[in-house]
Amino acid sequence: MAKLDTPWQANVLTLFPEMFPGTLGLSLAGQGLKNGAWTLAAMDIRDFAYDKHRSVDGAPFGGGPGMVMRPDVVSDAIAAATKADPA
């Protein structure tokens, strides 16, 4: 199998980076990861939170049950991920 000059990188935005590679480290995907055909960067969304509690969610506008991800935090995380690998 030919080795790629620049491996493909997967940037995963997650609240639980310790869960990776998880199942991505198994089977053919795991072999490719081990052989350097691709790389995996698990980025913690909480790293882009602004408050001391590293909050990433808030109440939905207009009330109601549940929580929603804060768009400012997610936007900064996406910007960092695309800056790390603009392709």
N, C-alpha and C positions, 0 to 999 in steps of 0.2 A: 504494500500500500504506500503510495506517495505521501510524503510529509508536506504539509502546507507551509508556505513561507510565513504567513501571518494567520494564526488560528482565529477562528470565529469566537467572539466573546459574547456570553449571555449575561446581561445585567438584570438581576432580579431585585425589585424593590419589595421589601417585606418588613413586617414587624417582628419576625422571628428568624434572623439570619443564621442562628445556630442549627436550624433544621435543614440546611443545605450543605452538601448536595443531596442528601436524602435519597429518594428513589432515582434521581438523576445520576447517581453514582453507580448504578447497576446496569446490567445488560450491555447493549451496544453503546448506549450513551456514556455509560461508565467507562467502557474501554477507550472510547474517544477522549474522554476527559483525562484518563490516566496516561494515554499516549500523546497528549498535547494537541490533539486535533481541534479542540475547543477549550475555552476557559470559562469559569463561572465566577462572577462577582456578586455576592449577596450583600446588598446595601440596606442598612437599617434606616427605615423611614424616620425613626425617632431622632436620628442624628440631625435632622433638619427642623426640629421643633424649636421654638423660641423661649418657652418658659422653663422654670426650674424643674417642673414635673415631666418635661418632654412630652406634653400632650399632643396627640395627633388627631383627635376626634372631638367633635362638639355636637351639641343638640341640633336637630334639623330645624331649618327656618320654618316658622309657622307652628312649631311644636310637634307633638306626636311622639310615638314610641321610637326607641332605637337611637343610634348615633350615626353620624356621617364623618367621613374623613375631611380634615380641614384642607381646603383647596390651596392655601398658601404653602403649607408644609409639603403637600404632594407635588405641587408645581416646582418647588425648589429641589425636591428629590429627583424628579424627572429631568430637570435641567442639569443636575450633577451627573446623572446617568448618561445622558446624551453627550455631555461634554467629555466624559471619560472615553466614550466610543461613539463619535459622531456618525459612523456608518449605521 
